[in-house]
Amino acid sequence: MVNEVVDVEAVRKDFPVLQRKVHGRPLVYLDSAATSQKPQPVLDVMTRFYEDVNSNVHRGVHALAEEATEAYEAARGKIARFVGADPRGVVFTKNTTESINLLAYSWARPRLREDDIVLSTEMEHHANIVPWQLVQPEAGFDLRYVPLTDSSRLDMAAFDEIVSTGRVKVFTVTAMSNVVGVINPVAEMASKVRAANRDAIVVVDGAQSVPHLPTDMLALDADFLCFSGHKMLGPTGIGVLAGRVDLLDEMQPFLGGGEMISNVTLEGTTFNEVPYKFEAGTPPIAQAVGLGAAVDYLNEVGMDVVRRHEVELLEKAIPALHSLGRVTVHGPVAPEDRGAAISFAIDGIHPHDIGTIMDREGVAVRAGHHCAKPLVRTLGSAATTRASFYIYNTLDEVDALVDAVEATKRFFDR
Ligand code: PMP
């Protein structure tokens, strides 16, 4: 049967950590944009893997090695289906950050020259800025950023102007902002980039979008999609680079060592086929299996249903926060235009103080620059407070958020 809505109470029972208290109060966890909580089926699958199977993958002839390899490759298949990728184009990495570094070092560095532009945006997480900066001096390309409008959206006129040069070889963009929640029109932008330069590639940072929106690489028109397991109910230590097999085939490996080779002599090495060419050393096996279980869990709920649930939370939270005096909510007002990360400010109170007082109320939010300093600077501040939702959050927790903001104001007004 297809779910219509999230049965939040049933979902919450699957998350052991949500049963605990903080400072004597029930935990209200509103920090899923940083990392999500993990449901019991994910924890169980990983424990069972270590208890019943544990072995290294790919290079053993014994039963456990075969079972471990099967479990690892089955997870790859599930994750590929989840985002509409070819399993041979699904590379397991450590996280989104490593996936983007892999592209900067293995695709951009050997290919790009002074005439080329790598186009990122001012909305990006540092993970989609710094790797390009690291390889830029050697490759010599022009590193440009799409600026933001006053309402924290990508400035499409500026984007069109840069793209019209025909020099953009890499367009790399977040599908959903981790700070202001904006959902970007990735496919529309990708088609403009390709129309201006058919050799260009499109890289999508899906760290925030893949956990929260139905995702299809073809519909996104992405050549590469990067995301992290830990933000989508899976464990830490595993990320994904999903990409076009032909492009991966042409690329040099990023890291060298065991597993990624076909033959090694003292004079040189030939490489394994994709995706193994990019998986040097013992991979995060239990983590891949855990991420496979997380994908099963999300499929069971249904990604459309996940999205609908978060829109419902946003429909209540955004107007409620907007209606509070001295509170500014950054980013789009309409829930359809945004994801479930809400950055806000309270006039005259530092975000870290807000986070600390809210924590005393049992509400876990994040305060800081959210690893997106260029974006946060455009908001006229060095930091924001951010509340972010996921499938296990309830409408009552939206009330708890609003009450905690009010309590914070009262605390500082004393
Ligand atoms: N991009 C975005 C949009 C993110 O929100 C994050 C995590 N905050 C990252 C990249 C980096 O993810 P990770 O730390 O898992 O590599």
Boltz pocket constraint, residues with backbone or C-beta under 6 A from the ligand:
constraints:
  - pocket:
      binder: B
      contacts: [[A, 33], [A, 34], [A, 94], [A, 95], [A, 96], [A, 97], [A, 98], [A, 125], [A, 127], [A, 128], [A, 174], [A, 176], [A, 177], [A, 178], [A, 205], [A, 207], [A, 208], [A, 228], [A, 370], [A, 371]]
      max_distance: 6.0
